[in-house]
Structure formats: C-alpha cells, structure tokens
Amino acid sequence: MSFNIYLVRHGQTILNRYNRMQGWCDSSLTDLGVKQAHTTGKRLAHIKFDHAFHSDTMRAATTCEGVLSENKNTLPQPIELANFREQGYGYFEGADSGNAWFIIGGSHGCKTFAEIIEKYSIEEARDFAKAADPFNNAENNAEFWQRLDEGFAKVKNIAHDNQNILIVSHGTTIRSIIHHFDPTIDISISPKNGCVSKLVLTNDSVNVAYFNHYLDTDTY
C-alpha cells in the first residue's frame, strides 16, 4: 500500500504577524492568512483528497476550510485531529519569540531558535524548552513524538492504496516531521505560512517528496 499526505501550514495569524510564540495557544488568521489559505487551495485544486484533517486550533480549521473551498472535486468533511497541533511551549506561550528562545537557549550558548537547531537539533530544542519552563508545561521531544506517532497511526488506520490525505498543521510540527523522516533536508528556515510539504507512505516507510513549496512554479 502507498498513499500521500499533503501537509499544509496554516495561514498567517495575528500572533505570527507580531512574532509571538504560538503553540497550543491560538489566534485568528489575518487578512493575509485567509488569502494564503485560498491561494494554497488553488495550487492543490487538481488533487482529489480522500480524507482531510486539521489540528484542534481555529487557525488550522479556518485554513483547511479555505483550502478545500478552492477544490473542484467531491471532498470529504474535514475532521479535527489534535495529534497534529503545534508544539506546546508552556510558560512561553504568547511571549515574544526572540526573547523566549534567548532564555531557552542562553544556557546552551545559543541566542536564537536557529542557533539551537544548528548547534544541537530541533529535538533538543524541545527538551531545552521543557527544562527552561518554570511550570514544566512545555512539551519535551518524547511527549511531542508520542502524540505525533499516535496521529500517524490513526491516519494509517483509515488510509487506502493511492489515496491523498490533507493535513493542515503548524510550522514547527511540520519541519519536525520532515526532519524526523529525512534528516538530510535543511529545516533551518521556517516553512512559509500556507506552504505545502508532501509525504509518501507505504506499509513500512515514510518518504519526503518535497518540503516547503509555496510558489506557483513549485510542484504540487
């Protein structure tokens, strides 16, 4: 069996616009974010999705609605799947992103999220955030991947051969998934709002077809 997963990052939100940490907390799409959702939908309009999922956030649900509204095929009703929500930042939710990552990475010799990824890894960045959280509520890497693995198991359980599945998720979650299945891909730059990444799954493998496509000239 082989099937495709199209991972779409939600459109720009209010907190994205102001460079705020946005994990399990939520905010609505900006006008640009709504436009991005519809633009992505037009790029994917030729694909007949057999299943559609979005995380349990308003920003993902609104994006999913915009993407599907541009599709010309008969489509299923989208389903909420909380497993594909963004990484949980605990105490740092809503904080200025630059300040938060400076606090999280400072004791490790890093001033930014990009430096943490370059010097360590995106997996260790989660563990560092957990350790720096005074309330211990941020997700560490083991907690993060426990729910992601459960999410992939749910998708595999309903998928059939040659099907196309849409999952609207989040920036750090998407690049974590890409890195997990293909560490050779450069994830140092955050995926664009509304971008598409494609996975091809078989019974015993997950292959990354592409990551962070957001231009009209890109393949979809």
LOFITI-858412 format. One record per residue (C-alpha): residue number from 1; residue in one letter; x, z, y. Coordinates in nm, 2 decimals. Layout:
<rs>
{n: NUM, res: A, x: X, z: Z, y: Y}
...
</rs>
This chain:
<rs>
{n: 1, res: M, x: 0.00, z: 0.00, y: 0.00}
{n: 2, res: S, x: 0.11, z: -0.08, y: 0.35}
{n: 3, res: F, x: -0.07, z: -0.01, y: 0.68}
{n: 4, res: N, x: 0.02, z: 0.00, y: 1.05}
{n: 5, res: I, x: -0.01, z: 0.28, y: 1.31}
{n: 6, res: Y, x: -0.01, z: 0.20, y: 1.68}
{n: 7, res: L, x: 0.10, z: 0.50, y: 1.88}
{n: 8, res: V, x: -0.02, z: 0.48, y: 2.24}
{n: 9, res: R, x: 0.09, z: 0.72, y: 2.51}
{n: 10, res: H, x: -0.19, z: 0.84, y: 2.73}
{n: 11, res: G, x: -0.21, z: 0.70, y: 3.09}
{n: 12, res: Q, x: -0.06, z: 0.88, y: 3.39}
{n: 13, res: T, x: -0.22, z: 1.22, y: 3.46}
{n: 14, res: I, x: -0.22, z: 1.44, y: 3.77}
{n: 15, res: L, x: 0.05, z: 1.67, y: 3.62}
{n: 16, res: N, x: 0.26, z: 1.37, y: 3.52}
{n: 17, res: R, x: 0.25, z: 1.25, y: 3.88}
{n: 18, res: Y, x: 0.39, z: 1.58, y: 4.01}
{n: 19, res: N, x: 0.64, z: 1.61, y: 3.73}
{n: 20, res: R, x: 0.49, z: 1.92, y: 3.57}
{n: 21, res: M, x: 0.52, z: 2.04, y: 3.21}
{n: 22, res: Q, x: 0.21, z: 1.93, y: 3.03}
{n: 23, res: G, x: 0.19, z: 2.01, y: 2.66}
{n: 24, res: W, x: -0.12, z: 2.19, y: 2.54}
{n: 25, res: C, x: -0.25, z: 2.23, y: 2.89}
{n: 26, res: D, x: -0.44, z: 1.93, y: 3.02}
{n: 27, res: S, x: -0.52, z: 1.73, y: 3.34}
{n: 28, res: S, x: -0.73, z: 1.42, y: 3.41}
{n: 29, res: L, x: -0.59, z: 1.07, y: 3.44}
{n: 30, res: T, x: -0.51, z: 0.94, y: 3.79}
{n: 31, res: D, x: -0.65, z: 0.60, y: 3.90}
{n: 32, res: L, x: -0.32, z: 0.45, y: 3.78}
{n: 33, res: G, x: -0.36, z: 0.62, y: 3.45}
{n: 34, res: V, x: -0.70, z: 0.47, y: 3.40}
{n: 35, res: K, x: -0.57, z: 0.13, y: 3.49}
{n: 36, res: Q, x: -0.28, z: 0.18, y: 3.24}
{n: 37, res: A, x: -0.53, z: 0.26, y: 2.96}
{n: 38, res: H, x: -0.72, z: -0.06, y: 3.02}
{n: 39, res: T, x: -0.40, z: -0.27, y: 3.06}
{n: 40, res: T, x: -0.28, z: -0.14, y: 2.72}
{n: 41, res: G, x: -0.62, z: -0.22, y: 2.57}
{n: 42, res: K, x: -0.59, z: -0.58, y: 2.69}
{n: 43, res: R, x: -0.25, z: -0.61, y: 2.53}
{n: 44, res: L, x: -0.39, z: -0.48, y: 2.20}
{n: 45, res: A, x: -0.73, z: -0.66, y: 2.23}
{n: 46, res: H, x: -0.63, z: -0.90, y: 1.94}
{n: 47, res: I, x: -0.59, z: -0.62, y: 1.69}
{n: 48, res: K, x: -0.88, z: -0.50, y: 1.49}
{n: 49, res: F, x: -0.84, z: -0.13, y: 1.44}
{n: 50, res: D, x: -0.99, z: 0.01, y: 1.13}
{n: 51, res: H, x: -0.96, z: 0.37, y: 1.25}
{n: 52, res: A, x: -0.89, z: 0.52, y: 1.59}
{n: 53, res: F, x: -0.77, z: 0.88, y: 1.67}
{n: 54, res: H, x: -0.67, z: 1.07, y: 1.98}
{n: 55, res: S, x: -0.54, z: 1.42, y: 2.03}
{n: 56, res: D, x: -0.77, z: 1.70, y: 2.14}
{n: 57, res: T, x: -0.70, z: 1.65, y: 2.51}
{n: 58, res: M, x: -0.90, z: 1.49, y: 2.78}
{n: 59, res: R, x: -0.61, z: 1.27, y: 2.88}
{n: 60, res: A, x: -0.58, z: 1.12, y: 2.53}
{n: 61, res: A, x: -0.95, z: 1.08, y: 2.48}
{n: 62, res: T, x: -1.00, z: 0.90, y: 2.81}
{n: 63, res: T, x: -0.71, z: 0.67, y: 2.73}
{n: 64, res: C, x: -0.84, z: 0.60, y: 2.39}
{n: 65, res: E, x: -1.18, z: 0.51, y: 2.54}
{n: 66, res: G, x: -1.01, z: 0.27, y: 2.79}
{n: 67, res: V, x: -0.80, z: 0.10, y: 2.52}
{n: 68, res: L, x: -1.09, z: 0.04, y: 2.29}
{n: 69, res: S, x: -1.32, z: -0.08, y: 2.57}
{n: 70, res: E, x: -1.10, z: -0.39, y: 2.60}
{n: 71, res: N, x: -1.10, z: -0.48, y: 2.24}
{n: 72, res: K, x: -1.32, z: -0.77, y: 2.13}
{n: 73, res: N, x: -1.35, z: -0.66, y: 1.76}
{n: 74, res: T, x: -1.61, z: -0.44, y: 1.59}
{n: 75, res: L, x: -1.44, z: -0.10, y: 1.61}
{n: 76, res: P, x: -1.49, z: 0.25, y: 1.47}
{n: 77, res: Q, x: -1.59, z: 0.55, y: 1.68}
{n: 78, res: P, x: -1.27, z: 0.74, y: 1.78}
{n: 79, res: I, x: -1.20, z: 1.07, y: 1.61}
{n: 80, res: E, x: -1.03, z: 1.37, y: 1.76}
{n: 81, res: L, x: -0.72, z: 1.47, y: 1.56}
{n: 82, res: A, x: -0.55, z: 1.78, y: 1.71}
{n: 83, res: N, x: -0.24, z: 1.74, y: 1.50}
{n: 84, res: F, x: -0.11, z: 1.47, y: 1.73}
{n: 85, res: R, x: -0.13, z: 1.68, y: 2.05}
{n: 86, res: E, x: 0.17, z: 1.72, y: 2.27}
{n: 87, res: Q, x: 0.45, z: 1.97, y: 2.20}
{n: 88, res: G, x: 0.34, z: 2.32, y: 2.31}
{n: 89, res: Y, x: 0.55, z: 2.46, y: 2.59}
{n: 90, res: G, x: 0.40, z: 2.81, y: 2.60}
{n: 91, res: Y, x: 0.51, z: 3.01, y: 2.91}
{n: 92, res: F, x: 0.65, z: 2.69, y: 3.07}
{n: 93, res: E, x: 0.31, z: 2.50, y: 3.07}
{n: 94, res: G, x: 0.24, z: 2.37, y: 3.42}
{n: 95, res: A, x: 0.58, z: 2.45, y: 3.55}
{n: 96, res: D, x: 0.80, z: 2.21, y: 3.74}
{n: 97, res: S, x: 0.97, z: 2.01, y: 3.46}
{n: 98, res: G, x: 1.31, z: 2.01, y: 3.63}
{n: 99, res: N, x: 1.31, z: 2.39, y: 3.68}
{n: 100, res: A, x: 1.17, z: 2.46, y: 3.33}
{n: 101, res: W, x: 1.44, z: 2.25, y: 3.15}
{n: 102, res: F, x: 1.71, z: 2.41, y: 3.36}
{n: 103, res: I, x: 1.60, z: 2.75, y: 3.25}
{n: 104, res: I, x: 1.56, z: 2.64, y: 2.88}
{n: 105, res: G, x: 1.89, z: 2.46, y: 2.87}
{n: 106, res: G, x: 2.11, z: 2.66, y: 3.10}
{n: 107, res: S, x: 2.25, z: 2.90, y: 2.84}
{n: 108, res: H, x: 2.34, z: 2.59, y: 2.63}
{n: 109, res: G, x: 2.53, z: 2.42, y: 2.90}
{n: 110, res: C, x: 2.26, z: 2.18, y: 2.99}
{n: 111, res: K, x: 2.07, z: 2.13, y: 3.32}
{n: 112, res: T, x: 1.81, z: 1.87, y: 3.21}
{n: 113, res: F, x: 1.60, z: 1.77, y: 2.91}
{n: 114, res: A, x: 1.80, z: 1.45, y: 2.88}
{n: 115, res: E, x: 2.12, z: 1.65, y: 2.86}
{n: 116, res: I, x: 1.98, z: 1.87, y: 2.59}
{n: 117, res: I, x: 1.88, z: 1.57, y: 2.38}
{n: 118, res: E, x: 2.22, z: 1.41, y: 2.44}
{n: 119, res: K, x: 2.43, z: 1.72, y: 2.36}
{n: 120, res: Y, x: 2.21, z: 1.86, y: 2.09}
{n: 121, res: S, x: 1.88, z: 1.69, y: 1.98}
{n: 122, res: I, x: 1.51, z: 1.67, y: 2.06}
{n: 123, res: E, x: 1.45, z: 1.90, y: 1.76}
{n: 124, res: E, x: 1.69, z: 2.17, y: 1.90}
{n: 125, res: A, x: 1.52, z: 2.13, y: 2.24}
{n: 126, res: R, x: 1.21, z: 2.28, y: 2.09}
{n: 127, res: D, x: 1.39, z: 2.57, y: 1.94}
{n: 128, res: F, x: 1.56, z: 2.63, y: 2.27}
{n: 129, res: A, x: 1.22, z: 2.63, y: 2.45}
{n: 130, res: K, x: 1.08, z: 2.88, y: 2.20}
{n: 131, res: A, x: 1.38, z: 3.11, y: 2.24}
{n: 132, res: A, x: 1.36, z: 3.10, y: 2.62}
{n: 133, res: D, x: 0.98, z: 3.17, y: 2.63}
{n: 134, res: P, x: 0.93, z: 3.54, y: 2.71}
{n: 135, res: F, x: 0.59, z: 3.53, y: 2.54}
{n: 136, res: N, x: 0.73, z: 3.34, y: 2.23}
{n: 137, res: N, x: 0.44, z: 3.10, y: 2.25}
{n: 138, res: A, x: 0.63, z: 2.77, y: 2.28}
{n: 139, res: E, x: 0.64, z: 2.56, y: 1.96}
{n: 140, res: N, x: 0.97, z: 2.55, y: 1.78}
{n: 141, res: N, x: 1.06, z: 2.25, y: 1.57}
{n: 142, res: A, x: 0.93, z: 2.39, y: 1.24}
{n: 143, res: E, x: 0.59, z: 2.47, y: 1.39}
{n: 144, res: F, x: 0.57, z: 2.13, y: 1.56}
{n: 145, res: W, x: 0.65, z: 1.93, y: 1.25}
{n: 146, res: Q, x: 0.42, z: 2.14, y: 1.03}
{n: 147, res: R, x: 0.12, z: 2.01, y: 1.23}
{n: 148, res: L, x: 0.26, z: 1.66, y: 1.26}
{n: 149, res: D, x: 0.31, z: 1.64, y: 0.88}
{n: 150, res: E, x: -0.04, z: 1.76, y: 0.83}
{n: 151, res: G, x: -0.16, z: 1.49, y: 1.07}
{n: 152, res: F, x: 0.02, z: 1.21, y: 0.89}
{n: 153, res: A, x: -0.12, z: 1.34, y: 0.56}
{n: 154, res: K, x: -0.47, z: 1.32, y: 0.70}
{n: 155, res: V, x: -0.42, z: 0.96, y: 0.82}
{n: 156, res: K, x: -0.26, z: 0.85, y: 0.49}
{n: 157, res: N, x: -0.56, z: 1.00, y: 0.30}
{n: 158, res: I, x: -0.80, z: 0.77, y: 0.48}
{n: 159, res: A, x: -0.59, z: 0.45, y: 0.52}
{n: 160, res: H, x: -0.62, z: 0.14, y: 0.30}
{n: 161, res: D, x: -0.39, z: -0.15, y: 0.25}
{n: 162, res: N, x: -0.33, z: -0.38, y: 0.55}
{n: 163, res: Q, x: -0.53, z: -0.16, y: 0.79}
{n: 164, res: N, x: -0.45, z: -0.10, y: 1.16}
{n: 165, res: I, x: -0.48, z: 0.25, y: 1.29}
{n: 166, res: L, x: -0.47, z: 0.35, y: 1.66}
{n: 167, res: I, x: -0.35, z: 0.70, y: 1.76}
{n: 168, res: V, x: -0.34, z: 0.80, y: 2.12}
{n: 169, res: S, x: -0.09, z: 1.07, y: 2.16}
{n: 170, res: H, x: 0.18, z: 1.20, y: 2.41}
{n: 171, res: G, x: 0.53, z: 1.13, y: 2.53}
{n: 172, res: T, x: 0.74, z: 1.39, y: 2.37}
{n: 173, res: T, x: 0.54, z: 1.38, y: 2.05}
{n: 174, res: I, x: 0.58, z: 1.00, y: 2.02}
{n: 175, res: R, x: 0.95, z: 1.00, y: 2.08}
{n: 176, res: S, x: 0.99, z: 1.29, y: 1.84}
{n: 177, res: I, x: 0.81, z: 1.08, y: 1.58}
{n: 178, res: I, x: 1.02, z: 0.78, y: 1.65}
{n: 179, res: H, x: 1.35, z: 0.98, y: 1.62}
{n: 180, res: H, x: 1.23, z: 1.15, y: 1.31}
{n: 181, res: F, x: 1.18, z: 0.82, y: 1.12}
{n: 182, res: D, x: 1.46, z: 0.62, y: 1.28}
{n: 183, res: P, x: 1.74, z: 0.83, y: 1.44}
{n: 184, res: T, x: 1.92, z: 0.52, y: 1.55}
{n: 185, res: I, x: 1.66, z: 0.44, y: 1.82}
{n: 186, res: D, x: 1.75, z: 0.56, y: 2.17}
{n: 187, res: I, x: 1.49, z: 0.80, y: 2.28}
{n: 188, res: S, x: 1.68, z: 0.93, y: 2.58}
{n: 189, res: I, x: 1.43, z: 0.76, y: 2.82}
{n: 190, res: S, x: 1.08, z: 0.89, y: 2.81}
{n: 191, res: P, x: 0.82, z: 0.64, y: 2.68}
{n: 192, res: K, x: 0.61, z: 0.49, y: 2.96}
{n: 193, res: N, x: 0.25, z: 0.60, y: 3.02}
{n: 194, res: G, x: 0.03, z: 0.36, y: 2.83}
{n: 195, res: C, x: 0.32, z: 0.23, y: 2.61}
{n: 196, res: V, x: 0.28, z: 0.12, y: 2.25}
{n: 197, res: S, x: 0.50, z: 0.21, y: 1.96}
{n: 198, res: K, x: 0.44, z: 0.08, y: 1.61}
{n: 199, res: L, x: 0.50, z: 0.23, y: 1.26}
{n: 200, res: V, x: 0.46, z: 0.06, y: 0.93}
{n: 201, res: L, x: 0.38, z: 0.30, y: 0.65}
{n: 202, res: T, x: 0.40, z: 0.24, y: 0.27}
{n: 203, res: N, x: 0.34, z: 0.48, y: -0.01}
{n: 204, res: D, x: 0.70, z: 0.62, y: 0.02}
{n: 205, res: S, x: 0.84, z: 0.51, y: 0.36}
{n: 206, res: V, x: 0.78, z: 0.50, y: 0.73}
{n: 207, res: N, x: 0.95, z: 0.23, y: 0.93}
{n: 208, res: V, x: 0.96, z: 0.19, y: 1.31}
{n: 209, res: A, x: 0.86, z: -0.17, y: 1.41}
{n: 210, res: Y, x: 0.92, z: -0.10, y: 1.78}
{n: 211, res: F, x: 0.92, z: 0.17, y: 2.04}
{n: 212, res: N, x: 0.80, z: 0.20, y: 2.40}
{n: 213, res: H, x: 0.66, z: -0.15, y: 2.45}
{n: 214, res: Y, x: 0.48, z: -0.17, y: 2.79}
{n: 215, res: L, x: 0.54, z: -0.52, y: 2.93}
{n: 216, res: D, x: 0.32, z: -0.83, y: 2.89}
{n: 217, res: T, x: 0.62, z: -1.01, y: 2.74}
{n: 218, res: D, x: 0.67, z: -0.75, y: 2.47}
{n: 219, res: T, x: 0.55, z: -0.79, y: 2.11}
{n: 220, res: Y, x: 0.23, z: -0.60, y: 2.01}
</rs>
